[in-house]
Amino acid sequence: MLSNFRRIKHQQHLAQLPKIPQTVDDVQTLDSPADFRVALLRAIEGAQQRIYLVALYLEQDEGGDAVLSALYRAKQRNPEIDINVLVDWHRAQRGRIGAAAVNTNADWYCRMAQDHPGVSVPIYGVPVNTREALGVLHLKGFIIDDTVIYSGASLNNVYLHQLESYRYDRYQIIRNPALADCMLSYIRGHLLNAPAVNRLDNVNRPKTIEIRNDTRMFRQSLRVAAYSCNDAASYDRLTITPLVGLGKQSPLNKTIHHLMCCTDSKLTLCTPYFNMPALLVRNIISLLRQNKQVEIIVGDKTANDFYIPEDQPFKIIGALPYLYEINLRRFLGRLQRYIDSGQLIVRLWKEGDNTYHLKGMWVDDTWQLLTGNNLNPRAWRLDLENALLIHDPQGELRVQREHELELIRTHTQAVAHYSELQGIGDYPVKVRKLIRRLRRIRIDRLISRIL
């Protein structure tokens, strides 16, 4: 009786969210990163009024160049079109992890601007915190005219499958003028107007230390900023609710919690890094104790973007996939009886040398969460995150939903017993020594909070 009362309270939270009407014919789910690349470039080419791209990074490689060059061509064809790109301030001004900050993405943006005199494609850096380790711009969504292209992907070779390997994500194209306007209003009102946000395609941009106070004030403002959308839809039709948030008590985090707790029969969850906040772990255990089914699809450690093959030089960052596997093994060991009964299904994704970056949730046949949120402590506390919550009470998106999940499961294998995952003693010597050293000084807990 008490659990039913609690579930009603969770349902009330979801029912009270503002909802934007959506037509099923204007939702398209893409199958692959190559499809995503083609659709994005085609949308940029056909844009008439506005192009706003928001991503963690736009990288200096063939994939990133294809996107940025397409933006410059769009501006040359139509000088009146409104184009803005927003990326993380810190990420754009450093090399890849472990590499020196030479010829950074920001340097490339400046060269592209100099090569196109009289053609303005502003690229803004958004500093979510004074240091990258303490928070990044993790918003998702490309707004092109009245369409939102939503994915957890950033813009480079691997996310766009420009060369041989790819990083697998989710890709939805949603035509909805009200949704596009709502998300654009947040970008203009809360990001582009902030003193801490500066152009990266300007060689005279300020130093990070010079905007430190502005950045701190900016972060405080982001904690209370929200999407402002008109609640114009009824509860019994297909709708979308955009959500955004920063910090543990953000509206997005609260909604993720309520959404999980509303599960009537089955919750399906995707995350690339198994390092869930304690609240979400408790939610999963509670659902299992209520005889509900939980399916978790997570990347194999070798499909993690931080994984370093044993035949390559080892770096400290390469320990992360092993730490995530340790978390997963411990989690499964606690809940083995639910795996045995079939209530808990855990699938590991692996396909060649490709990597896995999927996030999101499916609750029963009614709710679907599109998000870049990794469902880990960093996303929960440090990064600026957003999501689109789809309510589909009549099952209008059922065919697309089932097709997408079928594709996601294609390269997965269910774990029958926690012992199928390697233990610390099975790891390469350098990894084993590093993890044991980290554990002795308890720094592994700190790492799990910021990566």
C-alpha positions in Angstrom: 0.0 0.0 0.0 2.8 2.4 0.9 4.7 1.6 -2.3 1.5 2.4 -4.4 1.2 5.7 -2.6 4.8 6.6 -3.4 4.4 5.5 -7.0 1.4 7.9 -7.3 3.5 10.7 -6.1 6.1 9.9 -8.7 3.4 9.8 -11.4 2.1 13.2 -10.2 5.5 14.7 -10.8 5.6 13.5 -14.4 2.0 14.6 -15.0 2.7 18.1 -13.8 5.6 18.6 -16.2 5.0 21.1 -19.1 4.4 19.1 -22.3 4.8 20.2 -25.9 2.5 18.5 -28.5 4.3 16.3 -31.0 3.2 14.6 -34.1 4.5 11.1 -34.8 5.2 11.8 -38.4 7.7 14.4 -37.4 9.9 12.1 -35.3 12.6 10.0 -37.0 15.0 7.7 -35.3 18.3 7.1 -37.2 20.1 3.8 -37.2 23.8 4.7 -37.2 26.4 7.3 -36.8 26.9 7.4 -40.6 23.2 8.2 -41.0 23.6 10.9 -38.4 26.4 12.5 -40.3 24.5 12.5 -43.5 21.3 13.9 -41.9 23.2 16.6 -40.1 25.1 17.8 -43.1 22.0 17.7 -45.2 20.1 19.7 -42.6 22.8 22.4 -42.5 22.8 22.5 -46.3 19.1 23.0 -46.5 18.8 25.5 -43.5 17.0 28.7 -44.3 16.7 30.7 -41.0 18.9 29.4 -38.2 21.5 26.9 -37.2 22.5 26.5 -33.6 24.9 23.6 -32.8 25.6 22.8 -29.1 28.1 20.0 -28.3 30.9 19.2 -25.9 33.4 19.7 -28.8 33.8 20.3 -32.5 37.1 18.7 -33.3 39.8 19.5 -35.8 39.7 16.4 -37.9 37.9 15.3 -41.1 34.5 14.9 -39.4 34.7 18.2 -37.6 36.0 20.0 -40.7 33.0 18.6 -42.8 30.6 20.2 -40.3 32.4 23.6 -39.9 33.0 23.9 -43.6 29.3 23.2 -44.2 28.5 26.0 -41.8 30.7 28.5 -43.7 29.1 27.5 -47.0 25.6 27.9 -45.5 26.6 31.5 -44.4 28.1 32.3 -47.8 24.9 31.1 -49.6 22.6 33.0 -47.2 24.4 35.9 -45.3 21.1 36.5 -43.3 21.0 33.0 -41.7 21.6 33.0 -38.0 24.5 30.6 -37.2 26.0 30.0 -33.8 28.1 27.1 -32.4 28.5 26.5 -28.7 31.2 24.1 -27.2 32.9 23.7 -23.9 35.4 26.5 -23.2 38.0 24.3 -21.6 37.8 21.3 -23.9 38.3 23.5 -27.0 41.6 24.9 -25.6 43.4 21.8 -24.8 44.7 18.7 -26.6 43.3 15.3 -26.1 43.8 13.8 -22.7 47.6 13.2 -22.3 48.5 15.4 -25.2 50.0 18.9 -25.1 47.8 22.0 -25.8 49.3 22.7 -29.2 47.2 23.5 -32.3 44.0 23.2 -30.3 40.5 23.2 -31.6 40.2 26.9 -30.7 43.3 27.6 -32.8 41.7 25.9 -35.7 38.5 27.9 -35.3 40.6 31.1 -35.5 42.3 29.9 -38.7 39.0 29.1 -40.3 37.7 32.5 -39.4 40.8 34.1 -40.9 40.4 32.0 -44.1 36.8 33.3 -44.5 37.0 37.1 -44.2 33.6 38.7 -44.1 31.8 35.4 -43.3 30.9 35.1 -39.6 30.3 31.7 -38.0 30.7 32.5 -34.3 31.9 29.7 -32.1 31.4 30.3 -28.4 33.1 28.7 -25.5 30.9 28.0 -22.5 32.8 27.6 -19.1 30.5 25.7 -16.8 33.1 25.8 -14.1 36.6 27.3 -13.6 38.2 24.0 -14.3 37.2 21.3 -16.8 37.4 18.6 -14.2 34.7 20.3 -12.1 32.1 20.6 -14.9 31.6 20.9 -18.6 29.0 21.9 -21.2 27.2 18.6 -21.7 24.1 20.0 -23.4 22.9 18.3 -26.5 20.7 19.3 -29.4 21.3 20.9 -32.8 18.5 23.4 -33.7 18.2 23.8 -37.5 15.2 25.9 -38.5 12.2 24.2 -36.8 14.0 20.9 -36.3 15.9 19.5 -33.3 18.5 16.9 -34.1 19.2 15.2 -30.7 22.1 12.9 -29.9 24.7 12.4 -27.2 27.4 12.6 -29.9 30.0 15.3 -30.2 31.4 16.3 -33.6 34.5 14.5 -34.8 35.5 11.5 -36.9 34.5 8.7 -34.5 31.1 10.1 -33.6 30.3 10.8 -37.3 31.8 7.5 -38.5 33.9 9.5 -40.9 36.7 6.9 -41.1 36.8 3.2 -40.2 35.7 3.1 -36.6 32.7 4.7 -34.9 31.3 5.6 -31.6 27.7 4.4 -31.2 25.1 6.8 -29.8 21.4 7.6 -30.2 20.0 9.8 -33.0 16.6 11.4 -33.2 15.3 14.1 -35.6 12.3 15.9 -34.3 10.5 18.6 -36.2 8.7 20.8 -33.7 8.8 24.6 -33.9 7.7 25.0 -30.3 10.4 22.7 -29.0 13.1 24.3 -31.2 12.0 27.8 -30.0 12.0 26.7 -26.4 15.5 25.2 -26.5 16.8 28.2 -28.5 15.4 30.7 -26.0 17.4 29.0 -23.2 20.6 29.2 -25.3 20.1 32.9 -26.1 18.9 33.9 -22.7 21.1 31.9 -20.4 24.2 31.1 -22.3 25.0 33.6 -25.1 24.1 36.6 -22.9 26.4 35.6 -20.1 29.7 37.6 -19.6 31.6 34.3 -19.0 30.7 33.0 -22.5 33.2 34.3 -25.1 34.0 33.6 -28.7 36.7 31.0 -29.3 37.3 32.0 -33.0 38.9 35.2 -31.7 42.7 35.2 -31.2 42.2 38.0 -28.6 39.8 35.9 -26.4 40.4 36.3 -22.6 42.4 33.9 -20.6 40.5 31.5 -18.4 41.8 33.1 -15.2 40.5 36.5 -16.4 36.9 35.3 -16.5 37.1 33.3 -13.3 34.7 35.5 -11.3 32.3 35.7 -14.3 32.4 31.9 -14.5 31.5 31.4 -10.9 28.6 33.7 -11.2 27.6 32.0 -14.5 27.6 28.6 -12.7 25.3 29.9 -10.0 22.9 31.3 -12.6 22.8 27.9 -14.4 21.6 26.2 -11.2 18.3 28.0 -11.4 18.0 28.4 -15.2 15.3 26.3 -16.9 13.6 25.8 -20.2 10.5 27.9 -20.4 7.8 26.2 -22.5 4.0 26.6 -22.8 2.1 23.7 -21.4 -0.3 23.2 -24.3 -0.7 19.5 -24.5 -3.1 17.0 -22.8 -1.8 14.0 -20.9 -3.3 11.5 -23.2 -1.3 12.4 -26.4 2.2 12.3 -27.7 4.3 15.0 -26.1 7.9 16.1 -25.4 9.2 17.8 -22.3 12.7 19.5 -22.6 14.6 19.3 -19.3 17.9 21.0 -18.3 19.8 21.2 -15.1 23.0 21.6 -13.2 23.7 20.2 -9.7 22.4 17.3 -7.6 18.9 18.9 -7.0 18.3 19.9 -10.6 14.9 19.4 -12.2 16.5 16.9 -14.7 17.9 14.8 -11.9 14.6 14.8 -10.0 12.7 13.8 -13.1 15.1 10.9 -13.8 14.5 9.7 -10.3 10.7 10.0 -10.5 10.7 8.4 -14.0 12.5 5.3 -12.7 10.2 5.0 -9.8 7.1 5.1 -12.0 8.0 1.8 -13.7 5.0 -0.5 -13.8 6.6 -3.5 -15.5 9.9 -2.8 -17.1 12.8 -0.3 -17.1 15.4 -0.3 -19.8 18.5 1.8 -19.2 21.6 2.6 -21.3 24.9 4.1 -20.0 28.4 3.9 -21.4 30.1 4.1 -18.0 28.7 2.0 -15.2 29.2 4.3 -12.2 25.6 5.2 -11.1 24.8 7.6 -8.3 23.7 5.8 -5.1 20.1 7.0 -5.6 19.7 5.4 -9.0 21.2 2.1 -7.7 18.6 2.1 -4.9 15.9 2.8 -7.4 16.9 -0.3 -9.4 17.1 -2.5 -6.3 13.6 -1.3 -5.2 12.1 -2.1 -8.6 13.6 -5.6 -8.5 12.2 -6.2 -5.0 8.8 -5.2 -6.4 9.1 -8.0 -9.0 9.7 -5.6 -11.9 12.1 -6.2 -14.7 15.2 -4.1 -15.2 17.4 -4.2 -18.3 20.8 -2.4 -18.4 22.8 -2.1 -21.6 26.3 -1.0 -20.9 29.5 -1.0 -23.0 32.1 -3.7 -22.5 35.3 -2.3 -21.1 37.0 -2.7 -24.5 34.2 -0.6 -26.0 34.9 2.3 -23.7 36.3 5.4 -25.3 39.1 5.4 -22.5 40.2 1.9 -23.2 43.8 1.4 -24.3 44.7 -1.9 -25.9 47.4 -3.9 -24.2 49.8 -3.5 -27.2 49.7 0.3 -26.8 51.5 2.5 -24.3 49.6 2.6 -21.0 48.3 5.9 -19.6 46.6 6.5 -16.2 43.3 7.4 -18.0 43.3 3.8 -19.4 42.4 2.5 -15.9 38.9 4.0 -16.1 37.2 1.2 -18.1 38.6 -1.3 -15.5 37.2 0.8 -12.6 33.8 0.8 -14.3 34.0 -3.0 -14.8 34.8 -3.4 -11.1 31.7 -1.4 -10.2 29.6 -3.5 -12.5 31.0 -6.8 -11.2 30.3 -5.7 -7.6 26.8 -4.6 -8.5 26.0 -7.9 -10.2 27.4 -9.9 -7.4 25.0 -8.2 -5.0 22.0 -8.9 -7.3 22.9 -12.3 -8.8 19.7 -13.9 -7.6 17.7 -11.4 -9.8 19.8 -12.3 -12.8 19.1 -16.0 -12.1 15.4 -15.3 -12.0 15.4 -13.3 -15.2 14.3 -10.1 -13.5 17.6 -8.3 -14.0 19.1 -8.4 -17.5 22.6 -6.9 -18.1 23.9 -6.7 -21.6 27.5 -5.8 -22.6 27.9 -4.1 -26.0 30.9 -4.9 -28.1 31.5 -4.7 -31.9 35.0 -4.8 -33.2 37.1 -1.8 -32.3 34.2 0.5 -32.1 33.0 2.2 -29.0 29.7 2.6 -27.1 28.3 6.0 -26.0 24.5 5.3 -25.6 22.5 6.9 -22.8 18.8 7.0 -22.1 15.8 5.3 -20.5 12.7 3.5 -21.6 9.9 3.0 -19.0 7.2 0.5 -19.9 5.8 1.4 -23.3 4.9 4.9 -22.3 8.0 7.0 -21.5 11.3 7.5 -23.3 14.2 9.7 -22.1 16.6 11.1 -24.7 19.7 12.5 -23.0 23.4 13.0 -23.1 23.4 12.4 -19.3 25.8 9.5 -18.5 23.8 8.7 -15.3 27.0 8.9 -13.3 28.1 11.1 -10.4 29.8 13.6 -12.7 26.6 14.2 -14.7 24.6 14.2 -11.5 26.6 17.0 -9.8 29.1 18.7 -12.1 28.1 19.0 -15.7 25.4 21.1 -17.4 23.0 18.4 -18.8 19.7 18.3 -20.7 17.2 15.8 -21.9 14.0 15.3 -23.9 11.3 13.3 -22.1 8.8 11.7 -24.5 5.4 10.7 -23.3 3.7 8.3 -25.6 0.5 7.0 -23.9 -1.0 5.6 -27.1 2.1 3.9 -28.4 2.5 5.9 -31.5 6.3 5.6 -31.5 6.2 1.9 -30.6 7.6 0.7 -34.0 10.5 3.2 -33.8 11.2 2.4 -30.2 11.3 -1.3 -30.7 13.4 -1.0 -33.8 16.0 1.2 -32.0 16.2 -1.1 -29.0 16.6 -4.1 -31.3 19.5 -2.4 -33.1 21.1 -1.5 -29.7 20.9 -5.1 -28.5 22.3 -6.6 -31.8 25.9 -6.5 -30.6 25.3 -7.3 -27.0 25.7 -10.4 -24.9 23.7 -11.0 -21.7 25.7 -11.6 -18.5 24.6 -14.8 -16.9 26.8 -14.6 -13.8 28.9 -11.8 -12.3 32.0 -14.1 -12.5 31.9 -13.7 -16.3 33.4 -10.3 -15.8 37.1 -10.1 -15.0 38.4 -9.4 -11.5 41.3 -7.3 -10.6 43.6 -10.3 -10.6 42.9 -10.9 -14.3 43.9 -7.4 -15.4 47.2 -6.4 -17.1 50.0 -5.9 -14.7 50.2 -2.1 -15.0 46.4 -1.8 -14.6 46.4 -4.1 -11.6 49.2 -2.2 -9.8 47.6 1.2 -10.5 44.2 0.2 -9.3 45.6 -1.3 -6.1 47.7 1.8 -5.5 44.6 4.0 -6.0 42.6 2.0 -3.6 45.2 2.2 -0.9 45.0 5.9 -0.9 41.3 5.9 -1.6 41.6 8.2 -4.6 39.6 5.8 -6.8 36.5 7.2 -5.1 37.4 10.7 -6.1 38.1 9.6 -9.6 34.6 8.0 -9.8 33.1 11.4 -9.0 34.8 13.5 -11.6 35.2 11.1 -14.6 
